[in-house]
């Protein structure tokens, strides 16, 4: 007889229509507005993991459970680095910085960060992407300017960690 999973351990099932295995786990709660009544209520946030075999999704599910236990799980998000940098500049830096400093951050983001790493999903950004960016920029820019680029991306990623969009930053 199959063993039942406990709370917070997720579930695994076979989707016969698509012929794939699915693991599903609740990751928290989100607030949604009921369109009919306009009232705010809680709804479960779930992450679905897909695979061709039961073992494959069982391994993926175990990895998510382990990450949650360690406190490093980040919910899948489709936000790109460019989207995050735009939001970060507007929401977090616009009122905090002097106008000229904000403009220089904006220029760094627009001319150096977005063209190089902007299309990447934020959660897929790795240290090697940034190192490659720094190496390329050192060929044409001064080391001081490259350090300034690093400062801007570092601050943006630090805020992304605080917001729970990435588990850690470079």
Secondary structure as a PSIPRED ss2 file (coil, helix, strand):
# PSIPRED VFORMAT (PSIPRED V4.0)

   1 X C   1.000  0.000  0.000
   2 X C   1.000  0.000  0.000
   3 X C   1.000  0.000  0.000
   4 X C   1.000  0.000  0.000
   5 X C   1.000  0.000  0.000
   6 X C   1.000  0.000  0.000
   7 X C   1.000  0.000  0.000
   8 X C   1.000  0.000  0.000
   9 X C   1.000  0.000  0.000
  10 X C   1.000  0.000  0.000
  11 X E   0.000  0.000  1.000
  12 X E   0.000  0.000  1.000
  13 X E   0.000  0.000  1.000
  14 X E   0.000  0.000  1.000
  15 X E   0.000  0.000  1.000
  16 X C   1.000  0.000  0.000
  17 X C   1.000  0.000  0.000
  18 X C   1.000  0.000  0.000
  19 X C   1.000  0.000  0.000
  20 X E   0.000  0.000  1.000
  21 X E   0.000  0.000  1.000
  22 X E   0.000  0.000  1.000
  23 X E   0.000  0.000  1.000
  24 X E   0.000  0.000  1.000
  25 X E   0.000  0.000  1.000
  26 X E   0.000  0.000  1.000
  27 X E   0.000  0.000  1.000
  28 X E   0.000  0.000  1.000
  29 X E   0.000  0.000  1.000
  30 X E   0.000  0.000  1.000
  31 X E   0.000  0.000  1.000
  32 X E   0.000  0.000  1.000
  33 X E   0.000  0.000  1.000
  34 X C   1.000  0.000  0.000
  35 X C   1.000  0.000  0.000
  36 X C   1.000  0.000  0.000
  37 X C   1.000  0.000  0.000
  38 X C   1.000  0.000  0.000
  39 X C   1.000  0.000  0.000
  40 X E   0.000  0.000  1.000
  41 X E   0.000  0.000  1.000
  42 X E   0.000  0.000  1.000
  43 X E   0.000  0.000  1.000
  44 X E   0.000  0.000  1.000
  45 X E   0.000  0.000  1.000
  46 X E   0.000  0.000  1.000
  47 X E   0.000  0.000  1.000
  48 X E   0.000  0.000  1.000
  49 X E   0.000  0.000  1.000
  50 X E   0.000  0.000  1.000
  51 X E   0.000  0.000  1.000
  52 X C   1.000  0.000  0.000
  53 X C   1.000  0.000  0.000
  54 X H   0.000  1.000  0.000
  55 X H   0.000  1.000  0.000
  56 X H   0.000  1.000  0.000
  57 X H   0.000  1.000  0.000
  58 X H   0.000  1.000  0.000
  59 X H   0.000  1.000  0.000
  60 X H   0.000  1.000  0.000
  61 X H   0.000  1.000  0.000
  62 X H   0.000  1.000  0.000
  63 X H   0.000  1.000  0.000
  64 X H   0.000  1.000  0.000
  65 X H   0.000  1.000  0.000
  66 X H   0.000  1.000  0.000
  67 X H   0.000  1.000  0.000
  68 X H   0.000  1.000  0.000
  69 X H   0.000  1.000  0.000
  70 X H   0.000  1.000  0.000
  71 X C   1.000  0.000  0.000
  72 X C   1.000  0.000  0.000
  73 X C   1.000  0.000  0.000
  74 X C   1.000  0.000  0.000
  75 X C   1.000  0.000  0.000
  76 X C   1.000  0.000  0.000
  77 X C   1.000  0.000  0.000
  78 X C   1.000  0.000  0.000
  79 X C   1.000  0.000  0.000
  80 X E   0.000  0.000  1.000
  81 X H   0.000  1.000  0.000
  82 X H   0.000  1.000  0.000
  83 X H   0.000  1.000  0.000
  84 X H   0.000  1.000  0.000
  85 X H   0.000  1.000  0.000
  86 X H   0.000  1.000  0.000
  87 X H   0.000  1.000  0.000
  88 X H   0.000  1.000  0.000
  89 X H   0.000  1.000  0.000
  90 X H   0.000  1.000  0.000
  91 X H   0.000  1.000  0.000
  92 X H   0.000  1.000  0.000
  93 X H   0.000  1.000  0.000
  94 X C   1.000  0.000  0.000
  95 X C   1.000  0.000  0.000
  96 X C   1.000  0.000  0.000
  97 X C   1.000  0.000  0.000
  98 X C   1.000  0.000  0.000
  99 X H   0.000  1.000  0.000
 100 X H   0.000  1.000  0.000
 101 X H   0.000  1.000  0.000
 102 X H   0.000  1.000  0.000
 103 X H   0.000  1.000  0.000
 104 X H   0.000  1.000  0.000
 105 X H   0.000  1.000  0.000
 106 X H   0.000  1.000  0.000
 107 X H   0.000  1.000  0.000
 108 X H   0.000  1.000  0.000
 109 X H   0.000  1.000  0.000
 110 X H   0.000  1.000  0.000
 111 X H   0.000  1.000  0.000
 112 X H   0.000  1.000  0.000
 113 X H   0.000  1.000  0.000
 114 X H   0.000  1.000  0.000
 115 X H   0.000  1.000  0.000
 116 X H   0.000  1.000  0.000
 117 X H   0.000  1.000  0.000
 118 X C   1.000  0.000  0.000
 119 X C   1.000  0.000  0.000
 120 X C   1.000  0.000  0.000
 121 X E   0.000  0.000  1.000
 122 X H   0.000  1.000  0.000
 123 X H   0.000  1.000  0.000
 124 X H   0.000  1.000  0.000
 125 X C   1.000  0.000  0.000
 126 X C   1.000  0.000  0.000
 127 X H   0.000  1.000  0.000
 128 X H   0.000  1.000  0.000
 129 X H   0.000  1.000  0.000
 130 X H   0.000  1.000  0.000
 131 X H   0.000  1.000  0.000
 132 X H   0.000  1.000  0.000
 133 X H   0.000  1.000  0.000
 134 X H   0.000  1.000  0.000
 135 X H   0.000  1.000  0.000
 136 X H   0.000  1.000  0.000
 137 X H   0.000  1.000  0.000
 138 X H   0.000  1.000  0.000
 139 X H   0.000  1.000  0.000
 140 X H   0.000  1.000  0.000
 141 X C   1.000  0.000  0.000
 142 X C   1.000  0.000  0.000
 143 X H   0.000  1.000  0.000
 144 X H   0.000  1.000  0.000
 145 X H   0.000  1.000  0.000
 146 X H   0.000  1.000  0.000
 147 X H   0.000  1.000  0.000
 148 X H   0.000  1.000  0.000
 149 X H   0.000  1.000  0.000
 150 X H   0.000  1.000  0.000
 151 X H   0.000  1.000  0.000
 152 X H   0.000  1.000  0.000
 153 X H   0.000  1.000  0.000
 154 X H   0.000  1.000  0.000
 155 X H   0.000  1.000  0.000
 156 X H   0.000  1.000  0.000
 157 X H   0.000  1.000  0.000
 158 X H   0.000  1.000  0.000
 159 X H   0.000  1.000  0.000
 160 X H   0.000  1.000  0.000
 161 X H   0.000  1.000  0.000
 162 X H   0.000  1.000  0.000
 163 X C   1.000  0.000  0.000
 164 X C   1.000  0.000  0.000
 165 X C   1.000  0.000  0.000
 166 X C   1.000  0.000  0.000
 167 X C   1.000  0.000  0.000
 168 X C   1.000  0.000  0.000
 169 X C   1.000  0.000  0.000
 170 X C   1.000  0.000  0.000
